[in-house]
Amino acid sequence: MPIKKEDEFVIYVITLSGIKRYMSIEFIGGSCGYIIAQKALQSDLLGMIGSMIAPMAIRRLLQWQQRKSERQMRFGIRSLTKPSKLSPT
């Protein structure tokens, strides 16, 4: 664990869009997960489990989409900047 000096402090900046995104994923995703799991499985306990799993799944899906788009953009830029070699036929 790093040793901090007494005169140092850390400021965290949380944007309003980040708060809105978090709230919408948690509330809307959790509510939908509860309703879907409760109706499909006919159990309140499994509905509560679904309300916890749904936001996690949404966040994982969004992270996967972000990584996929970054990977495609990276490859797209590389293919535009890297000169292609013509092979003799």
Phi and psi in radians as a Rosetta constraint file:
Dihedral C 1 N 2 CA 2 C 2 CIRCULARHARMONIC -1.203 0.35
Dihedral N 2 CA 2 C 2 N 3 CIRCULARHARMONIC 2.551 0.35
Dihedral C 2 N 3 CA 3 C 3 CIRCULARHARMONIC -1.562 0.35
Dihedral N 3 CA 3 C 3 N 4 CIRCULARHARMONIC 2.191 0.35
Dihedral C 3 N 4 CA 4 C 4 CIRCULARHARMONIC -1.755 0.35
Dihedral N 4 CA 4 C 4 N 5 CIRCULARHARMONIC 2.479 0.35
Dihedral C 4 N 5 CA 5 C 5 CIRCULARHARMONIC -1.364 0.35
Dihedral N 5 CA 5 C 5 N 6 CIRCULARHARMONIC 2.760 0.35
Dihedral C 5 N 6 CA 6 C 6 CIRCULARHARMONIC -1.223 0.35
Dihedral N 6 CA 6 C 6 N 7 CIRCULARHARMONIC -0.450 0.35
Dihedral C 6 N 7 CA 7 C 7 CIRCULARHARMONIC -1.596 0.35
Dihedral N 7 CA 7 C 7 N 8 CIRCULARHARMONIC 0.086 0.35
Dihedral C 7 N 8 CA 8 C 8 CIRCULARHARMONIC -1.676 0.35
Dihedral N 8 CA 8 C 8 N 9 CIRCULARHARMONIC 2.561 0.35
Dihedral C 8 N 9 CA 9 C 9 CIRCULARHARMONIC -2.565 0.35
Dihedral N 9 CA 9 C 9 N 10 CIRCULARHARMONIC 2.779 0.35
Dihedral C 9 N 10 CA 10 C 10 CIRCULARHARMONIC -2.071 0.35
Dihedral N 10 CA 10 C 10 N 11 CIRCULARHARMONIC 2.368 0.35
Dihedral C 10 N 11 CA 11 C 11 CIRCULARHARMONIC -1.976 0.35
Dihedral N 11 CA 11 C 11 N 12 CIRCULARHARMONIC 2.191 0.35
Dihedral C 11 N 12 CA 12 C 12 CIRCULARHARMONIC -1.812 0.35
Dihedral N 12 CA 12 C 12 N 13 CIRCULARHARMONIC 2.265 0.35
Dihedral C 12 N 13 CA 13 C 13 CIRCULARHARMONIC -1.857 0.35
Dihedral N 13 CA 13 C 13 N 14 CIRCULARHARMONIC 2.110 0.35
Dihedral C 13 N 14 CA 14 C 14 CIRCULARHARMONIC -2.018 0.35
Dihedral N 14 CA 14 C 14 N 15 CIRCULARHARMONIC 2.094 0.35
Dihedral C 14 N 15 CA 15 C 15 CIRCULARHARMONIC -1.387 0.35
Dihedral N 15 CA 15 C 15 N 16 CIRCULARHARMONIC 2.744 0.35
Dihedral C 15 N 16 CA 16 C 16 CIRCULARHARMONIC -1.135 0.35
Dihedral N 16 CA 16 C 16 N 17 CIRCULARHARMONIC -0.623 0.35
Dihedral C 16 N 17 CA 17 C 17 CIRCULARHARMONIC -1.148 0.35
Dihedral N 17 CA 17 C 17 N 18 CIRCULARHARMONIC -0.596 0.35
Dihedral C 17 N 18 CA 18 C 18 CIRCULARHARMONIC -1.152 0.35
Dihedral N 18 CA 18 C 18 N 19 CIRCULARHARMONIC -0.688 0.35
Dihedral C 18 N 19 CA 19 C 19 CIRCULARHARMONIC -1.165 0.35
Dihedral N 19 CA 19 C 19 N 20 CIRCULARHARMONIC -0.754 0.35
Dihedral C 19 N 20 CA 20 C 20 CIRCULARHARMONIC -1.093 0.35
Dihedral N 20 CA 20 C 20 N 21 CIRCULARHARMONIC -0.722 0.35
Dihedral C 20 N 21 CA 21 C 21 CIRCULARHARMONIC -1.112 0.35
Dihedral N 21 CA 21 C 21 N 22 CIRCULARHARMONIC -0.786 0.35
Dihedral C 21 N 22 CA 22 C 22 CIRCULARHARMONIC -1.078 0.35
Dihedral N 22 CA 22 C 22 N 23 CIRCULARHARMONIC -0.814 0.35
Dihedral C 22 N 23 CA 23 C 23 CIRCULARHARMONIC -1.112 0.35
Dihedral N 23 CA 23 C 23 N 24 CIRCULARHARMONIC -0.726 0.35
Dihedral C 23 N 24 CA 24 C 24 CIRCULARHARMONIC -1.195 0.35
Dihedral N 24 CA 24 C 24 N 25 CIRCULARHARMONIC -0.699 0.35
Dihedral C 24 N 25 CA 25 C 25 CIRCULARHARMONIC -1.129 0.35
Dihedral N 25 CA 25 C 25 N 26 CIRCULARHARMONIC -0.780 0.35
Dihedral C 25 N 26 CA 26 C 26 CIRCULARHARMONIC -1.214 0.35
Dihedral N 26 CA 26 C 26 N 27 CIRCULARHARMONIC -0.875 0.35
Dihedral C 26 N 27 CA 27 C 27 CIRCULARHARMONIC -1.326 0.35
Dihedral N 27 CA 27 C 27 N 28 CIRCULARHARMONIC -0.913 0.35
Dihedral C 27 N 28 CA 28 C 28 CIRCULARHARMONIC -1.227 0.35
Dihedral N 28 CA 28 C 28 N 29 CIRCULARHARMONIC -0.811 0.35
Dihedral C 28 N 29 CA 29 C 29 CIRCULARHARMONIC -1.112 0.35
Dihedral N 29 CA 29 C 29 N 30 CIRCULARHARMONIC -0.728 0.35
Dihedral C 29 N 30 CA 30 C 30 CIRCULARHARMONIC -1.153 0.35
Dihedral N 30 CA 30 C 30 N 31 CIRCULARHARMONIC -0.722 0.35
Dihedral C 30 N 31 CA 31 C 31 CIRCULARHARMONIC -1.149 0.35
Dihedral N 31 CA 31 C 31 N 32 CIRCULARHARMONIC -0.788 0.35
Dihedral C 31 N 32 CA 32 C 32 CIRCULARHARMONIC -1.118 0.35
Dihedral N 32 CA 32 C 32 N 33 CIRCULARHARMONIC -0.720 0.35
Dihedral C 32 N 33 CA 33 C 33 CIRCULARHARMONIC -1.075 0.35
Dihedral N 33 CA 33 C 33 N 34 CIRCULARHARMONIC -0.700 0.35
Dihedral C 33 N 34 CA 34 C 34 CIRCULARHARMONIC -1.137 0.35
Dihedral N 34 CA 34 C 34 N 35 CIRCULARHARMONIC -0.843 0.35
Dihedral C 34 N 35 CA 35 C 35 CIRCULARHARMONIC -1.096 0.35
Dihedral N 35 CA 35 C 35 N 36 CIRCULARHARMONIC -0.805 0.35
Dihedral C 35 N 36 CA 36 C 36 CIRCULARHARMONIC -1.128 0.35
Dihedral N 36 CA 36 C 36 N 37 CIRCULARHARMONIC -0.836 0.35
Dihedral C 36 N 37 CA 37 C 37 CIRCULARHARMONIC -1.181 0.35
Dihedral N 37 CA 37 C 37 N 38 CIRCULARHARMONIC -0.672 0.35
Dihedral C 37 N 38 CA 38 C 38 CIRCULARHARMONIC -1.191 0.35
Dihedral N 38 CA 38 C 38 N 39 CIRCULARHARMONIC -0.733 0.35
Dihedral C 38 N 39 CA 39 C 39 CIRCULARHARMONIC -1.255 0.35
Dihedral N 39 CA 39 C 39 N 40 CIRCULARHARMONIC -0.707 0.35
Dihedral C 39 N 40 CA 40 C 40 CIRCULARHARMONIC -1.274 0.35
Dihedral N 40 CA 40 C 40 N 41 CIRCULARHARMONIC -0.678 0.35
Dihedral C 40 N 41 CA 41 C 41 CIRCULARHARMONIC -1.813 0.35
Dihedral N 41 CA 41 C 41 N 42 CIRCULARHARMONIC -0.064 0.35
Dihedral C 41 N 42 CA 42 C 42 CIRCULARHARMONIC 0.962 0.35
Dihedral N 42 CA 42 C 42 N 43 CIRCULARHARMONIC 0.755 0.35
Dihedral C 42 N 43 CA 43 C 43 CIRCULARHARMONIC -2.588 0.35
Dihedral N 43 CA 43 C 43 N 44 CIRCULARHARMONIC 2.264 0.35
Dihedral C 43 N 44 CA 44 C 44 CIRCULARHARMONIC -1.207 0.35
Dihedral N 44 CA 44 C 44 N 45 CIRCULARHARMONIC -0.614 0.35
Dihedral C 44 N 45 CA 45 C 45 CIRCULARHARMONIC -1.100 0.35
Dihedral N 45 CA 45 C 45 N 46 CIRCULARHARMONIC -0.815 0.35
Dihedral C 45 N 46 CA 46 C 46 CIRCULARHARMONIC -1.217 0.35
Dihedral N 46 CA 46 C 46 N 47 CIRCULARHARMONIC -0.469 0.35
Dihedral C 46 N 47 CA 47 C 47 CIRCULARHARMONIC -1.129 0.35
Dihedral N 47 CA 47 C 47 N 48 CIRCULARHARMONIC -0.731 0.35
Dihedral C 47 N 48 CA 48 C 48 CIRCULARHARMONIC -1.145 0.35
Dihedral N 48 CA 48 C 48 N 49 CIRCULARHARMONIC -0.675 0.35
Dihedral C 48 N 49 CA 49 C 49 CIRCULARHARMONIC -1.131 0.35
Dihedral N 49 CA 49 C 49 N 50 CIRCULARHARMONIC -0.709 0.35
Dihedral C 49 N 50 CA 50 C 50 CIRCULARHARMONIC -1.098 0.35
Dihedral N 50 CA 50 C 50 N 51 CIRCULARHARMONIC -0.613 0.35
Dihedral C 50 N 51 CA 51 C 51 CIRCULARHARMONIC -1.213 0.35
Dihedral N 51 CA 51 C 51 N 52 CIRCULARHARMONIC -0.391 0.35
Dihedral C 51 N 52 CA 52 C 52 CIRCULARHARMONIC -1.515 0.35
Dihedral N 52 CA 52 C 52 N 53 CIRCULARHARMONIC -0.605 0.35
Dihedral C 52 N 53 CA 53 C 53 CIRCULARHARMONIC -1.347 0.35
Dihedral N 53 CA 53 C 53 N 54 CIRCULARHARMONIC -0.615 0.35
Dihedral C 53 N 54 CA 54 C 54 CIRCULARHARMONIC -1.033 0.35
Dihedral N 54 CA 54 C 54 N 55 CIRCULARHARMONIC -0.856 0.35
Dihedral C 54 N 55 CA 55 C 55 CIRCULARHARMONIC -1.087 0.35
Dihedral N 55 CA 55 C 55 N 56 CIRCULARHARMONIC -0.617 0.35
Dihedral C 55 N 56 CA 56 C 56 CIRCULARHARMONIC -1.108 0.35
Dihedral N 56 CA 56 C 56 N 57 CIRCULARHARMONIC -0.741 0.35
Dihedral C 56 N 57 CA 57 C 57 CIRCULARHARMONIC -1.157 0.35
Dihedral N 57 CA 57 C 57 N 58 CIRCULARHARMONIC -0.680 0.35
Dihedral C 57 N 58 CA 58 C 58 CIRCULARHARMONIC -1.119 0.35
Dihedral N 58 CA 58 C 58 N 59 CIRCULARHARMONIC -0.780 0.35
Dihedral C 58 N 59 CA 59 C 59 CIRCULARHARMONIC -1.090 0.35
Dihedral N 59 CA 59 C 59 N 60 CIRCULARHARMONIC -0.727 0.35
Dihedral C 59 N 60 CA 60 C 60 CIRCULARHARMONIC -1.092 0.35
Dihedral N 60 CA 60 C 60 N 61 CIRCULARHARMONIC -0.722 0.35
Dihedral C 60 N 61 CA 61 C 61 CIRCULARHARMONIC -1.109 0.35
Dihedral N 61 CA 61 C 61 N 62 CIRCULARHARMONIC -0.745 0.35
Dihedral C 61 N 62 CA 62 C 62 CIRCULARHARMONIC -1.150 0.35
Dihedral N 62 CA 62 C 62 N 63 CIRCULARHARMONIC -0.686 0.35
Dihedral C 62 N 63 CA 63 C 63 CIRCULARHARMONIC -1.120 0.35
Dihedral N 63 CA 63 C 63 N 64 CIRCULARHARMONIC -0.713 0.35
Dihedral C 63 N 64 CA 64 C 64 CIRCULARHARMONIC -1.119 0.35
Dihedral N 64 CA 64 C 64 N 65 CIRCULARHARMONIC -0.748 0.35
Dihedral C 64 N 65 CA 65 C 65 CIRCULARHARMONIC -1.107 0.35
Dihedral N 65 CA 65 C 65 N 66 CIRCULARHARMONIC -0.696 0.35
Dihedral C 65 N 66 CA 66 C 66 CIRCULARHARMONIC -1.147 0.35
Dihedral N 66 CA 66 C 66 N 67 CIRCULARHARMONIC -0.774 0.35
Dihedral C 66 N 67 CA 67 C 67 CIRCULARHARMONIC -1.108 0.35
Dihedral N 67 CA 67 C 67 N 68 CIRCULARHARMONIC -0.678 0.35
Dihedral C 67 N 68 CA 68 C 68 CIRCULARHARMONIC -1.131 0.35
Dihedral N 68 CA 68 C 68 N 69 CIRCULARHARMONIC -0.762 0.35
Dihedral C 68 N 69 CA 69 C 69 CIRCULARHARMONIC -1.199 0.35
Dihedral N 69 CA 69 C 69 N 70 CIRCULARHARMONIC -0.640 0.35
Dihedral C 69 N 70 CA 70 C 70 CIRCULARHARMONIC -1.132 0.35
Dihedral N 70 CA 70 C 70 N 71 CIRCULARHARMONIC -0.705 0.35
Dihedral C 70 N 71 CA 71 C 71 CIRCULARHARMONIC -1.132 0.35
Dihedral N 71 CA 71 C 71 N 72 CIRCULARHARMONIC -0.743 0.35
Dihedral C 71 N 72 CA 72 C 72 CIRCULARHARMONIC -1.163 0.35
Dihedral N 72 CA 72 C 72 N 73 CIRCULARHARMONIC -0.702 0.35
Dihedral C 72 N 73 CA 73 C 73 CIRCULARHARMONIC -1.158 0.35
Dihedral N 73 CA 73 C 73 N 74 CIRCULARHARMONIC -0.711 0.35
Dihedral C 73 N 74 CA 74 C 74 CIRCULARHARMONIC -1.102 0.35
Dihedral N 74 CA 74 C 74 N 75 CIRCULARHARMONIC -0.781 0.35
Dihedral C 74 N 75 CA 75 C 75 CIRCULARHARMONIC -1.191 0.35
Dihedral N 75 CA 75 C 75 N 76 CIRCULARHARMONIC -0.634 0.35
Dihedral C 75 N 76 CA 76 C 76 CIRCULARHARMONIC -1.124 0.35
Dihedral N 76 CA 76 C 76 N 77 CIRCULARHARMONIC -0.751 0.35
Dihedral C 76 N 77 CA 77 C 77 CIRCULARHARMONIC -1.179 0.35
Dihedral N 77 CA 77 C 77 N 78 CIRCULARHARMONIC -0.713 0.35
Dihedral C 77 N 78 CA 78 C 78 CIRCULARHARMONIC -1.105 0.35
Dihedral N 78 CA 78 C 78 N 79 CIRCULARHARMONIC -0.709 0.35
Dihedral C 78 N 79 CA 79 C 79 CIRCULARHARMONIC -1.234 0.35
Dihedral N 79 CA 79 C 79 N 80 CIRCULARHARMONIC -0.455 0.35
Dihedral C 79 N 80 CA 80 C 80 CIRCULARHARMONIC -1.375 0.35
Dihedral N 80 CA 80 C 80 N 81 CIRCULARHARMONIC -0.613 0.35
Dihedral C 80 N 81 CA 81 C 81 CIRCULARHARMONIC -1.541 0.35
Dihedral N 81 CA 81 C 81 N 82 CIRCULARHARMONIC -0.451 0.35
Dihedral C 81 N 82 CA 82 C 82 CIRCULARHARMONIC -1.472 0.35
Dihedral N 82 CA 82 C 82 N 83 CIRCULARHARMONIC 2.139 0.35
Dihedral C 82 N 83 CA 83 C 83 CIRCULARHARMONIC -1.199 0.35
Dihedral N 83 CA 83 C 83 N 84 CIRCULARHARMONIC 2.367 0.35
Dihedral C 83 N 84 CA 84 C 84 CIRCULARHARMONIC -1.522 0.35
Dihedral N 84 CA 84 C 84 N 85 CIRCULARHARMONIC 2.502 0.35
Dihedral C 84 N 85 CA 85 C 85 CIRCULARHARMONIC -1.636 0.35
Dihedral N 85 CA 85 C 85 N 86 CIRCULARHARMONIC 2.315 0.35
Dihedral C 85 N 86 CA 86 C 86 CIRCULARHARMONIC -1.539 0.35
Dihedral N 86 CA 86 C 86 N 87 CIRCULARHARMONIC 2.239 0.35
Dihedral C 86 N 87 CA 87 C 87 CIRCULARHARMONIC -1.660 0.35
Dihedral N 87 CA 87 C 87 N 88 CIRCULARHARMONIC 2.393 0.35
Dihedral C 87 N 88 CA 88 C 88 CIRCULARHARMONIC -1.232 0.35
Dihedral N 88 CA 88 C 88 N 89 CIRCULARHARMONIC 2.426 0.35
